[in-house]
Amino acid sequence: MSKSGVILFSLLFIFHLFLAGADAQEDDEYVNMPGKPYLGQDPPGMTPELFAPGIVSNGLFNRDCVANEDGTEMFIGLIHGGIATILRTGLENGRWTALEIVPFAREAEYSVFEPALSPDGNKLYFLTTEPGPGQEPKPGWGNQNIFASDRSGGNWSEPYPVPEPIYSMQNEYFPSICNDGTIYFTRHRDGERAAIYRSRKIGGEYGDPQRLGPEVNCGTSTYNAFIAFDQSYIIVCAIGRDDLIGEADYYIAFRDEDDNWTGPVNMGEPINMPETTAGSAFVTRDGKYLFFSSDRTNDRENVPGGKLTVEVLEELYFGPQNGLSDIYWVDAGVIDRLRP
């Protein structure tokens, strides 16, 4: 078996054990942390830290992370090969529930990824490869559409596509929702580079999406934008710029009351690191914490005493910072340092 085959087999096996053991997690320590948001984790400082190592950042490909207003519910995007899904956990009766797949993301036929919560927390937007109206099924990521599901009484509705003109026959993905309902998203039109668009609500209906300017759509391609809930700034992933630190970096642009954007500004180290790829960002509604994904590897730093053993190698291979995407978080004060 090739090296890539070994990796895929191992990850699939871990993924199976992880999901099959969800119910057994009931007595794990992390579900016994009452009254603390964000899975009971101690808040980070101005240096990024792995989020919930061994729980969320666990050696699998975990990329997207969003939370409700007070940090008592979280959704995590997880991808493995051609499989992508969304996990949920919540603080209920003083205990964090075991991570479980949201009901509408349990079918393997289509991938579901990139969650985004509405301001009231009762609608979840996401990317899906399920064909929308007028589309035929396509393999892999051939279809990329933004769907939504509504929550009522703890139950989620059947997913449905967002309305036109956001929905189209082009690829749309990575929704980000503002307090006023405005949606920012990536659109990848045939023959063009991916770019960030915005659709505002006008009289209760979404208006024609606007392609944002070069302050936001920077580099040769820009994708997966998180918009601040008050639209005062936007964090985007971009490639093809002269000031790149990694393979793809996080950039930020700031917006004033007249809808003028300043930027883009590379968010710098240690948000961006050499040989890493920016994937997605999220800032909590209270503006305290920035979550972001990174596929950095810290093998040498994680070897106790610098001495290799088979056990150490296995731990590095199956744990976080193994080159797959992990979730990090940091005090959102790092954003204020970048303001013009």
N, C-alpha and C positions, 0 to 999 in steps of 0.2 A: 504494500500500500504506500502511495506517495505521502510526503510530509503533509501536503494540504489535505489528503484523505484522512490521515491520522487526526489532524486538528478538527476536521468536521465531525468525524466519528466521536471523538472525545467530547466535543462541545454538545453534540446531540444527546450523548449519554448523560452529561451533567444537566442539560436542560430538562430531560425526562425526569431525572431524580428530583430536580428543583421543583417542578410543577407537581409531580406525584406526591411530594412530601409537604405540600402546602398545609394540609390539615394537621400534620405532625408538628408544624411550627407553633402551634397554639401555646406550648409551654416554653418556647424559646425566650431568652431574656428580653429581647427587644419588644415583645408584646406585653411586657409587664412594667412599662414605664408610664405611670399615670400622669395625666395633666401636662405633658410636655409635647409641644408641636414638633413637626418634622421628624417623626419616628424617634422622638426622645433624644435626638443628637444634641450635643453641646454646640452652641453657635460658633461659627468660625470667626477669625479675625481678618486682617487685610491680606493674608496669604492663603491661597486656595487650599482646601483640604478635600480628601475623598469624602463623599457623602455616604453615610451608613455603610462602611466597609463590611463586607461579608453578608450584607442584607440586600442592599441595592447595588452597590459597586462590588460585585461578587465574582468577577472573572468572565461573565457572559457579556454580550454586546448590549449594554444598556446606554441609550443615548438621550432620549427625551424625558424631561421631568417637569411636571407642573403641579401646583398645589392650590387649594382653595384659599379663601380670604384669610383664615386664621391658622393655616398650616396643619389642620386636623384631618385633611384628606389629600392623598397624593396619587398621581397617575404616572406610570413609568413606561416608556417605550422600549421594547426588547426585540431584537432582531437576530435571526440565526439563518444564514444562507438565504433561501428564498422564503423563509417564514418570518413574519413580523406581526407583533401583537401588542396589546396594551394591558398592563397590570394595574391593579388598584389596591390601596390599603387605606384604612381610616381609623381614627381614634374613636372607639365606641365603648361606652361604659367604663372609661378609664383604661382601656386596653387597646393596643394597636392590633388590628386584624391581620391575619396572614395575607401575604400577597396572593392575589388571585386574578385570573384573566377576566376582564369585563365581559358580560354575557354575549354581546354582539361581536366579540373578537375571537370567539372560540373555534370557528370553522376555519380549517386549514386551506380552503379553496382560494380565499382572497386574503391579502395582507392588509392589516390595519395598523396605523402608526401615527406618530406626530400629534398627540392629543393637545387640545386647547379648551379651557373651560370658559363658559359665558360668565359675565359678572355675577349673576345670581347663583352660579354653581350647578344649575339644573339642566344645562345643555352641554354636551361634549362634542366638539368638532374634531375631525381627524382626517388624515389621508387614508384612502382605501384604493386597492387595485380593482375593486368591483366595478364593472362597467355601469355607466349611467345611462340616462335616456338617449337613444340613438346610437349607442356604442355597442360594438361586438366584443366578446371576451378576447383578451390578448394575454400571451404568456408573460411571466415575470412582472416587471414594472411597466408593461406596455400601456396600461390604463392607470392614470393617477388622478383621482378625483377627491374633492373635499365633500365629505358627508357629515351628518350630525345625528345625534340621538338625544332624545329628551328623557329626563328623569322625573318620575312622579311616584311618590310613595315608596321609594327605594327600588323601583323597577325602571328599566331602560326600554325605550321604544325601539322598534325596528329602525335601523339606519335609513336615512334618506338624503339625497343630494341637496346641497345648498342651492338656492334659486339662481336662475339666470339673472343678471349677466355674469355673476361670479362663475357659475358652472358653464362650461363650454366644451367643445370637442377637443380642446387643447389639454395639456397636462397642467393641473393646478394642485398645489400641495402646501404644507406647513402653514395652516391658518394661525393668526394671532388676533385676539379680539380685544377691542378697547372698551372703556366704560360706556361710551355712547353707542356701542354696537358696530362701529366701523370695523371692517375686516381688512387686515393686511395679509397678503399671501404671495407665494411664488407662482408665477406662470411661465411655462416653458413652451413657447410657440414654435411651430414647425419652422426649421431653418434659422432660428434665432437663439441667442443665449438666454439662459434662465434669468429672470429679473423679478424685482419686487413690485407688486401692484397694490392699490388701495381702492376699496369700494365703500362709499359712505351711504348711510341711510338717508333717503330723501322722502319725506312723507310716509315713512314706514316701509318704503321699498328701497332695495339696494340700487345705487346708481351705477353707470358704466365704470368699470375699473380704470383707474389712472395709473400709468407707468410712472414711478417716481424718478426723479432726476439723478444726475451723476453723483450728487452728494451721498445718495443711498446706493444706487446701482453702480457700484465702483468695480474696477478690475475688469477682467474678461468675462466673468460670470459671478452673479450674486444670488444667494439662495438662503432659505430658512431664516427669515427675519422675525425677531421678537420686538413688538412695539410696546412701549410703556403704556400703561393703562390710561394715562392722561395724554398720551401722544407727544410727550416732551422729548423723547429720544427713541431711537431705534437701534437695535444691535443686529448686524447682519454677518453672514459668512461670505467670504469672497476669496477668489483666486485670481492669479494673473496680475498682481500689482508689484511694483518695484520695492515696496517696503514690507513685503511678506517676511515673517519670521519662520513660519512653518509651511506646510504644503498648502493649507488654506487657513486663514486667520479670521478672528472676530474683529469687526470694526464697529464703531459707534458714530452716529450722526445725531445732532441735536436740532430740535425744532422750536421756533418761537411762535408767538401768538398770531403772527401774520402768515403762518405756514411756510416760513423760510427755513431751509435746512443748512446747517453748518457741518462741515466734515468732508469726507470720512476721516476718522482718527483710528489708527491701529491701537487696539487696547493693550498691546505690549505684553512683555513677560511679567509675571508668570501665567497670565491668562493664555497667551499664545506661546508655544514652545517650539524649538526646532524639530522638524520631522514629524509634526503632529497635524491633524486635520480638524478644523472647527466643524461642529455638527449642529448644535442647537443651544440656545440660551433661554433663560427664563428668570425674571425678577419678581419676587413676591409682591403681593398687592400693597403691603405696608412699606415697600421700598427698602427693606432691611437686607435682603440676601439675594445674591446673584448665583443661580445655578447654571452650569454649562457642562457640555460633554467634551472629553478629550481622550485620544487614544495613545497617550504617552506611556512609555515603558521606563520603569525605574528598577530594572533587575539588579544592578550592582548595589544600589542603595539598600535593597531589601535582603541582601545576603548577610545573615548574622555573623559578625566577626570576619566577613570576607571569605569564609570557608564554604566550599561547595560540598553538598551531600546529595544523594538521590532524593531524600526527603525534602531538602530545600528546593531542588529543581522542580519537584512535583508541586510544591506549594506555590512557586512562582508561576508555573504553567497554568494551574487551575485557579489562581487567585486574581485579584484586581491588578491593574497596571501591567498586564501581560501583552499589551499591544492592541487589545480590543477596546472598545469605547467604554469609559467609566463616567460616572456623574461626580462632578466637583461642586463645591459651593464656597462662597467667599462673602465677606461683608460688602454690601453694595456701595459703601463709601468709595470703592475703587472707581465708580462711575463719576462721582463728584470731582475726582482729581483730573478727569479728562475734559470737564466742561470748559468751553472757551471763556 
